[in-house]
Amino acid sequence: MSTSSTAGHLPVVNRHRYLLLAAAATTYLLVSMGGVVCVTGAARGCPDWPGCYGQILPPARPDAIIEFVHRFVALLAGPLIITSAIVGVIKYRSLPWVAWPPVVAIVFTIAVVIFGAFAVLRGLPPVIAAIDFSSALTVLALMVTATVAAFHASSHPALPVRLSFRSGFARLTLVTLAVVFILLVSGIFVGGEGSLARCLGWPLYGAALGPAGSSGWLQTARPVLGVGAAVLVAAIAVQARRSQGAQEPVRSVATAVGVLLLVELLVGVILVALGPSMGLLAIYVALAAAVWALLVALVVLAGLASATATA
């Protein structure tokens, strides 16, 4: 894999870096709110689309308000992603990891909007719901990728054109990201309506929080996959301290991923012990989305570090 660098590229100005950061943060909120809508059963809180009971503002009902906030965040995220893509293509085409992820994100964002409308009006079968959820996670991953690359470029004049995963640590982060992606998306097939497993739930505790969906090998395999993902995250945190001594951003993000996962598991324990509450459920799915976003950031940072080391 080529890891040539773009020497002498146009510096990424602060305005564009913070535009990307705003787009990534809003996309994170969108994914988190999608999890909240799912776990609270608020997807039908507004039975029509794009309005809510034929009005611009929702009625004073919790489910309608939750669904309306979800739509409002989507309304903010779309223009930010589009603006990031336009500016990136015009000014930063020499930095592909800054310019092109938002462009690709537009395609997946359109898919999320279309699927979201069908989910409200008709509901989605599990396979389509899984594609919808995968698209949302992909949009967040793409925006995080562009944001990390833009901030990395501010302190590294020669930004690698491609990521490299030749180092053992970089490959470990990539495998962990793939496992967590499969873990999160597979919840669509094993969790029943309103189950936390279906809504960004980590399977170590998701099975006890809502009705089960399909049975069979996937129901059995997913908890095993969840344990494996937790072990991989722990390995990342340990290996980052052992092998990434010169890469402070990598070590910091790896530590943050491990800490967030521990907090998420603790919240899961509390949910199992005390029973579901809207506040704890919202925290749980927000932590799950944060773990995903930080894992993406870690993969990008590790790939950039590996590319620089092998250039």
VOTOR-97915 format. One record per residue (C-alpha): z, y, x; residue in three letters; residue number from 0. Coordinates in steps of 0.2 Angstrom, whole numbers, plus 5000, padded with zeros to 4 digits. Layout:
! residues N
- w v u type seq
- Z Y X ALA NUM
...
This chain:
! residues 311
- w v u type seq
- 5000 5000 5000 MET 0
- 4995 5017 5007 SER 1
- 5009 5029 5010 THR 2
- 5000 5044 5017 SER 3
- 5008 5061 5014 SER 4
- 5002 5077 5007 THR 5
- 5005 5089 5022 ALA 6
- 5004 5107 5018 GLY 7
- 5004 5106 5000 HIS 8
- 5007 5120 4988 LEU 9
- 5027 5121 4986 PRO 10
- 5033 5117 4969 VAL 11
- 5041 5133 4963 VAL 12
- 5058 5134 4955 ASN 13
- 5051 5138 4938 ARG 14
- 5041 5122 4937 HIS 15
- 5055 5112 4944 ARG 16
- 5066 5118 4930 TYR 17
- 5053 5116 4917 LEU 18
- 5052 5098 4922 LEU 19
- 5071 5096 4922 LEU 20
- 5071 5104 4905 ALA 21
- 5058 5092 4898 ALA 22
- 5067 5077 4906 ALA 23
- 5084 5082 4899 ALA 24
- 5076 5085 4882 THR 25
- 5068 5068 4882 THR 26
- 5084 5060 4887 TYR 27
- 5092 5068 4872 LEU 28
- 5078 5062 4861 LEU 29
- 5080 5044 4867 VAL 30
- 5099 5045 4865 SER 31
- 5097 5052 4847 MET 32
- 5085 5038 4843 GLY 33
- 5099 5026 4848 GLY 34
- 5111 5035 4837 VAL 35
- 5099 5035 4823 VAL 36
- 5096 5017 4825 CYS 37
- 5115 5012 4826 VAL 38
- 5120 5023 4812 THR 39
- 5106 5017 4801 GLY 40
- 5100 5035 4798 ALA 41
- 5082 5031 4800 ALA 42
- 5080 5032 4782 ARG 43
- 5091 5048 4781 GLY 44
- 5075 5058 4777 CYS 45
- 5064 5046 4767 PRO 46
- 5049 5057 4769 ASP 47
- 5040 5064 4785 TRP 48
- 5039 5077 4792 PRO 49
- 5050 5086 4779 GLY 50
- 5067 5079 4773 CYS 51
- 5068 5077 4754 TYR 52
- 5053 5088 4753 GLY 53
- 5062 5102 4762 GLN 54
- 5063 5110 4779 ILE 55
- 5081 5108 4781 LEU 56
- 5091 5092 4777 PRO 57
- 5104 5090 4763 PRO 58
- 5122 5090 4768 ALA 59
- 5122 5071 4771 ARG 60
- 5127 5063 4788 PRO 61
- 5112 5051 4789 ASP 62
- 5100 5065 4784 ALA 63
- 5108 5077 4797 ILE 64
- 5107 5064 4811 ILE 65
- 5089 5060 4807 GLU 66
- 5085 5079 4806 PHE 67
- 5093 5082 4823 VAL 68
- 5083 5068 4830 HIS 69
- 5066 5076 4824 ARG 70
- 5072 5093 4830 PHE 71
- 5074 5087 4848 VAL 72
- 5057 5078 4847 ALA 73
- 5050 5095 4841 LEU 74
- 5057 5103 4857 LEU 75
- 5053 5089 4869 ALA 76
- 5034 5088 4864 GLY 77
- 5030 5106 4870 PRO 78
- 5040 5105 4886 LEU 79
- 5031 5089 4891 ILE 80
- 5014 5096 4886 ILE 81
- 5017 5112 4896 THR 82
- 5023 5102 4911 SER 83
- 5007 5092 4911 ALA 84
- 4996 5108 4910 ILE 85
- 5005 5117 4923 VAL 86
- 5006 5102 4934 GLY 87
- 4987 5098 4933 VAL 88
- 4982 5116 4936 ILE 89
- 4994 5119 4951 LYS 90
- 5000 5103 4958 TYR 91
- 4986 5091 4958 ARG 92
- 4989 5088 4977 SER 93
- 5006 5081 4972 LEU 94
- 5002 5066 4960 PRO 95
- 5020 5061 4957 TRP 96
- 5023 5079 4951 VAL 97
- 5007 5082 4941 ALA 98
- 5002 5066 4933 TRP 99
- 5017 5058 4925 PRO 100
- 5019 5071 4912 PRO 101
- 5000 5069 4907 VAL 102
- 5003 5050 4905 VAL 103
- 5019 5054 4895 ALA 104
- 5009 5064 4882 ILE 105
- 5000 5048 4877 VAL 106
- 5016 5038 4875 PHE 107
- 5024 5053 4866 THR 108
- 5010 5053 4853 ILE 109
- 5013 5034 4851 ALA 110
- 5032 5038 4848 VAL 111
- 5028 5051 4835 VAL 112
- 5016 5040 4826 ILE 113
- 5027 5025 4826 PHE 114
- 5042 5036 4821 GLY 115
- 5032 5042 4805 ALA 116
- 5028 5024 4800 PHE 117
- 5047 5019 4803 ALA 118
- 5052 5032 4791 VAL 119
- 5039 5029 4778 LEU 120
- 5036 5010 4779 ARG 121
- 5048 5003 4792 GLY 122
- 5042 4994 4808 LEU 123
- 5041 4975 4811 PRO 124
- 5050 4969 4827 PRO 125
- 5035 4969 4838 VAL 126
- 5029 4986 4833 ILE 127
- 5047 4993 4835 ALA 128
- 5048 4985 4852 ALA 129
- 5032 4994 4857 ILE 130
- 5039 5010 4850 ASP 131
- 5055 5008 4859 PHE 132
- 5046 5004 4875 SER 133
- 5035 5020 4873 SER 134
- 5051 5030 4872 ALA 135
- 5059 5023 4887 LEU 136
- 5042 5025 4897 THR 137
- 5041 5044 4892 VAL 138
- 5059 5046 4899 LEU 139
- 5054 5037 4915 ALA 140
- 5039 5047 4918 LEU 141
- 5047 5064 4915 MET 142
- 5062 5058 4927 VAL 143
- 5049 5053 4940 THR 144
- 5040 5070 4940 ALA 145
- 5057 5079 4940 THR 146
- 5064 5069 4955 VAL 147
- 5047 5071 4964 ALA 148
- 5047 5090 4961 ALA 149
- 5064 5092 4968 PHE 150
- 5061 5080 4982 HIS 151
- 5046 5090 4987 ALA 152
- 5056 5106 4989 SER 153
- 5065 5099 5004 SER 154
- 5052 5088 5011 HIS 155
- 5036 5097 5015 PRO 156
- 5026 5080 5017 ALA 157
- 5028 5071 5000 LEU 158
- 5021 5054 5001 PRO 159
- 5006 5051 4990 VAL 160
- 5012 5034 4985 ARG 161
- 5029 5026 4983 LEU 162
- 5033 5011 4994 SER 163
- 5043 4996 4991 PHE 164
- 5043 4988 5008 ARG 165
- 5061 4990 5011 SER 166
- 5073 4977 5003 GLY 167
- 5083 4990 4995 PHE 168
- 5068 4998 4987 ALA 169
- 5063 4981 4980 ARG 170
- 5080 4978 4973 LEU 171
- 5080 4994 4963 THR 172
- 5063 4990 4956 LEU 173
- 5068 4973 4951 VAL 174
- 5084 4980 4943 THR 175
- 5074 4993 4933 LEU 176
- 5062 4979 4927 ALA 177
- 5077 4968 4921 VAL 178
- 5085 4982 4912 VAL 179
- 5069 4987 4904 PHE 180
- 5067 4969 4897 ILE 181
- 5085 4969 4893 LEU 182
- 5085 4984 4882 LEU 183
- 5068 4981 4873 VAL 184
- 5073 4963 4869 SER 185
- 5087 4969 4859 GLY 186
- 5074 4973 4845 ILE 187
- 5072 4954 4843 PHE 188
- 5090 4948 4843 VAL 189
- 5099 4962 4834 GLY 190
- 5099 4964 4815 GLY 191
- 5098 4980 4806 GLU 192
- 5112 4992 4812 GLY 193
- 5116 4980 4827 SER 194
- 5121 4989 4843 LEU 195
- 5110 4976 4852 ALA 196
- 5095 4983 4844 ARG 197
- 5099 5001 4848 CYS 198
- 5101 5003 4867 LEU 199
- 5115 4991 4867 GLY 200
- 5120 4981 4882 TRP 201
- 5122 4963 4877 PRO 202
- 5139 4960 4885 LEU 203
- 5146 4968 4869 TYR 204
- 5132 4971 4858 GLY 205
- 5133 4954 4850 ALA 206
- 5149 4958 4842 ALA 207
- 5144 4974 4835 LEU 208
- 5132 4971 4820 GLY 209
- 5122 4957 4812 PRO 210
- 5112 4945 4823 ALA 211
- 5093 4945 4821 GLY 212
- 5082 4931 4827 SER 213
- 5090 4915 4834 SER 214
- 5084 4903 4847 GLY 215
- 5082 4904 4866 TRP 216
- 5081 4923 4867 LEU 217
- 5098 4925 4858 GLN 218
- 5105 4914 4871 THR 219
- 5095 4921 4886 ALA 220
- 5099 4939 4883 ARG 221
- 5118 4939 4887 PRO 222
- 5113 4929 4903 VAL 223
- 5100 4943 4907 LEU 224
- 5114 4956 4904 GLY 225
- 5126 4948 4916 VAL 226
- 5111 4947 4929 GLY 227
- 5107 4966 4926 ALA 228
- 5125 4970 4929 ALA 229
- 5126 4960 4945 VAL 230
- 5110 4969 4951 LEU 231
- 5117 4986 4948 VAL 232
- 5133 4982 4957 ALA 233
- 5122 4975 4972 ALA 234
- 5113 4992 4972 ILE 235
- 5129 5002 4973 ALA 236
- 5135 4991 4987 VAL 237
- 5118 4990 4997 GLN 238
- 5116 5009 4995 ALA 239
- 5131 5012 5005 ARG 240
- 5127 4999 5018 ARG 241
- 5109 5002 5021 SER 242
- 5105 5020 5015 GLN 243
- 5117 5030 5026 GLY 244
- 5104 5043 5030 ALA 245
- 5099 5045 5012 GLN 246
- 5112 5055 5003 GLU 247
- 5103 5057 4987 PRO 248
- 5099 5038 4986 VAL 249
- 5118 5034 4989 ARG 250
- 5124 5047 4976 SER 251
- 5112 5041 4962 VAL 252
- 5116 5023 4966 ALA 253
- 5134 5026 4965 THR 254
- 5132 5036 4949 ALA 255
- 5122 5021 4941 VAL 256
- 5137 5010 4945 GLY 257
- 5150 5021 4938 VAL 258
- 5140 5025 4922 LEU 259
- 5138 5006 4919 LEU 260
- 5157 5003 4921 LEU 261
- 5160 5017 4909 VAL 262
- 5148 5010 4897 GLU 263
- 5156 4993 4898 LEU 264
- 5173 5000 4895 LEU 265
- 5167 5009 4879 VAL 266
- 5159 4993 4874 GLY 267
- 5176 4984 4876 VAL 268
- 5185 4998 4866 ILE 269
- 5171 4996 4852 LEU 270
- 5175 4977 4851 VAL 271
- 5193 4980 4851 ALA 272
- 5194 4994 4838 LEU 273
- 5179 4992 4828 GLY 274
- 5163 5004 4828 PRO 275
- 5165 5023 4826 SER 276
- 5151 5035 4825 MET 277
- 5158 5045 4840 GLY 278
- 5160 5030 4851 LEU 279
- 5143 5023 4846 LEU 280
- 5135 5039 4851 ALA 281
- 5143 5039 4868 ILE 282
- 5138 5021 4871 TYR 283
- 5120 5023 4867 VAL 284
- 5120 5040 4877 ALA 285
- 5127 5031 4892 LEU 286
- 5114 5017 4891 ALA 287
- 5100 5030 4891 ALA 288
- 5108 5038 4906 ALA 289
- 5109 5022 4915 VAL 290
- 5091 5019 4912 TRP 291
- 5086 5037 4917 ALA 292
- 5096 5036 4933 LEU 293
- 5089 5019 4938 LEU 294
- 5072 5027 4936 VAL 295
- 5077 5041 4948 ALA 296
- 5084 5029 4960 LEU 297
- 5068 5019 4960 VAL 298
- 5058 5035 4964 VAL 299
- 5070 5041 4978 LEU 300
- 5070 5023 4986 ALA 301
- 5052 5022 4985 GLY 302
- 5049 5039 4993 LEU 303
- 5062 5035 5007 ALA 304
- 5053 5019 5010 SER 305
- 5036 5027 5011 ALA 306
- 5043 5040 5023 THR 307
- 5050 5027 5034 ALA 308
- 5034 5017 5035 THR 309
- 5022 5031 5036 ALA 310
